[in-house]
Amino acid sequence: MLYTFIDFKKDGLDRLKLESWINTVGWETLLNKRSTTWRGLPEADKQNPTEKSAKALMQKHPTLIKRPVIESGEGLSVGFKGAL
């Protein structure tokens, strides 16, 4: 299996890639409201997020994106889902 690891916490995330993920799974799925980064944001940034504001926040703070994000021929998987 061939894969490419992208450390978007360290390297940032391409705007087009983020838009592609949002178009595929929705911004609500990608935005991690349980992260310490989210909790550290000003209250004004957390009130009633929209796709536009969420996209800007995720671009500025990539740690707001749920991880892992796995792209494959079968689609896109976000976060840890599944049983032990």
SULNORKA-V448484 format. One line per field, one symbol per residue. ss: DSSP state (a for helix, b for strand, c for the rest). psi: psi as a letter, one per 20 degrees, with the letter a starting at -180 (. if undefined). burial: # if it has 16 or more other ideal C-beta (glycine too) atoms within 10 Angstrom, else .. A space follows every 50 residues. Layout:
BEGIN
ss: ???
psi: ???
burial: ???
END
This chain:
BEGIN
ss: cccccccaaaacccaaaaaaaaaaacaaaabccccaaaaaccaaaacccc aaaaaaaaaacaaabcccbbbbccbbbbcccccc
psi: pprpponihgiappghgghggghgiqhhhhpnjiqhgghiqqhhhipmqr gghgggghghniiipqqqoopriibppproqrr.
burial: .......#....#....#..##..#.#..###..#.##..#.......#. ...##.###.##.###..#........#......
END
